[in-house]
């Protein structure tokens, strides 16, 4: 499959027919594109909408918006339309029957280009699906395309030498975050109702925060990953992205579950996430982060996140300012990260050219010694137990997703926060990778906007392997605040043009 630029389909005839059909049904293309996936599945199942109508609406949205934003980098439009027609002719195949889904360009997709954001793989077309894609397809979803990422997911700014930059739809001079930035932007703009991402240092959570959508870092093994060369890796996970928490639960219900190809896969079946997300939170203890041991934050981030404390109190929660001890987390995470990049990419270092920050990570991994890894593992184990004991008292821990608001699109990474220099390209993501190191599930949900209209996300951390509880508290917060309903300015521009 060729790239988005060379394989783009002109949908003028489709648009003409489609607009005629939806006008008869008194439903607009925008209404379809901004339905929740949960609503969409019901409409398709009840034959109130066809899978073809849904697919055409999203392809039109991509045609109108993607050239400006560069979220979807490989489009599988023709095949997606064919599969949508087949879905309408056949029986319901699963809970995602006929739903368009976009996959991060780190996840292998059979017969669709997977570049990992690297020139070394710019023409790579796998002959297999990785487990998350395999399961989503089995549930009846249709792959509409691949979304942009940073090279091999290194860094929380979405750009690479294959496809270029992805822009923030709330302000196109700003970054959308990363490395699952393409997925976050596609969701925010109604190009897809569901998308996938991956997360090691915050790549599901940070772009969700920067783009006013929801991203969930699952417990290692909750969603099995294969193929990988580091089968026991508990840092990088795959996860769901969506505009609402209910849609996250829907997607997680088909992505999760045991698989013998992953030695760390959790044995609980994914259907547990199909349960009701409604729950009474009266008397539930919540810890509210202070500064994670002295981390710097841009003032607006803390102000906006802290303003939401009252929402949890109104739900009946007992909220206290308290946080675990993260001593040593930075050192341990960086050691394991360098070791893992060397494991994955070290053998190809001599024959391939990688971006500088990724190259440095691999080289650091080459220099890691046994005693250094032993120290990192000791610190990680101690951190796990400190958080385990901390969360025996508190069911949830709440903190900002990011230490900063979306920054300049031309800036590769944050180099300074409130006068504190960031020593590496990931230092500004400690609010995320401290949690990654501990292995707890975490979810990023919209919690407000700056005076300039830039999104800010709130991060909720759950107890070890308690994704269901995490979804329930996130759902309760979302239901009270409804920040997800605010759409990006670029979408409003198109809708005004359609109205005239």
Secondary structure, DSSP 8 states (H G I E B T S, - for coil): ---TTTS----HHHHHHHHHHHHHTT--HHHHHTS-HHHHHHHHHTTSS-HHHHHHHHHHHHHHHHHHH--EEEE-HHHHHHHHHHHHHS---STTTT-EEEEETTS-BTTBB--TT-GGGTT-B-SS--HHHHHHHHTT-EEEEEE--SGGG-SSS-EETTTEE-B-TT-TTBB--SSSHHHHHHHHTTS-SEEEEEESSSTTHHHHHHHT-EEEE--TTTB---S-S-TT--S-EEEEEESSHHHHHHHHHHH-B--TTSTT---S-GGGGGS------TT-EEEE---TTT----HHHHHHHHTTHHHHHHTT-EEEE-----TTHHHHHHHHHHHHHHHHHGGGTTTS---HHHHHHHHHHHH--HHHHHHHHHHHHHHHHHHHHHHHH-SEEEEES-SS---BTT-SS--EETTEE--STTGGGHHHHHHHHHT--EEEEEEEE-TT--EEEEEEE-STT-HHHHHHHHHHHHHHH-GGG---HHHHHHHHHHH-
